[in-house]
Amino acid sequence: MMFLLMAVILTFLTVAVPLLATAWLWKGKYKSRVDWLLRVFVSTAVVVFFVLAGTWVFLSVWLKYVVKALFIFAVIKTFPRLEDRKIFGKRDSLGKVSYNGRIAVLVIFVALDFFVIKGRFFKGETIDLSFPLRDGRFLVVQGGASPITNFFHNSDPSQKYALDIVKLNAVGNRANGFFPEELSRYKAFGEVVYSPCSGVIAGVADGLPDNKPREADAKNPAGNHIVIDCGQARVLLAHLMNGSITVKAGQFVKGSQVIGRVGNSGNTAEPHLHIQAWKIDKADEAVPLTFGGEFLVMNSTLRN
């Protein structure tokens, strides 16, 4: 129930807040050019935050492009209204123009945008991998170096750059439904997982059941999983399907070799692939992941 409620709240805020900011700009009665410009800055900061860090995947990731288009149209539509406006406009009864509320909102969302954008940059040497999923369009639902876009992983140093990846259907949702109860309705469930590198299997765990959606197994966080020594780092692929793992500890695997399937085992609310890397000699030091040289973050989409 908690997962469902959280999904509803986040989805509502993701869609409603930027639309309200756009409507506030569109329907504004501007007293001056400064009035309009400040509204543009505030609404831009709000829209940017939700486009980059919003939870679009429960409805459709394509909705964010609709929101962006509406916002751009609102900016263009309202600009001609300023032709006969003064730069500053009239003052209120106290002799001062009051923009305190707008400035406060602007400061908050500019700060949030800063931390989201900062999360697209990383420190240290990366490990470049091949993408472990194929034949479709995929979305990162958690990822990046920011606690805002990688909230569930950021508290663990070894998971700082971890990614949670789902597969999208034709309408840009990760499932056929908002939060369906059948695992088969999630696009990622059962997808073949390929080794992201050539290396030696350092560890394997299998035999855990696939959870029903929204029923996470907190006692076994990684669930069925595989750990691969990929040279300078170890790579973990977690939440795999029960009985799907095709490799054993000590076995050498080649890059792009089939090693299992996406499942819903471990501490997960719905099917997805979790992938992370850490230094072989420092298990608590995360290594940034790149795929074809690209550092993926929350809401990154990739067609493979």
Secondary structure, 3 states (H helix, E strand, C coil): CHHHHHHHHHHHHHHHHHHHHHHHHHCCCCCCHHHHHHHHHHHHHHHHHHHHHCCCCCCCCCHHHHHHHHHHHHHHHHHHHHCCCCCCCCCCCCCCCCCHHHHHHHHHHHHHHHHHHHCCCCCCCCEEECCCCCCCEEEEEECCCCCCCCCCCCCCHHHCCCEEEEEECCCCCCECCCCCCCHHHECCCCCEEECCCCEEEEEEECCCCCCCCCCCCCCCCCCEEEEEECCCEEEEEEEECCCCCCCCCCCEECCCCEEEEECCCCCCCCCCEEEEEEECCEEEEECCEEECCECCCCCCEEEC
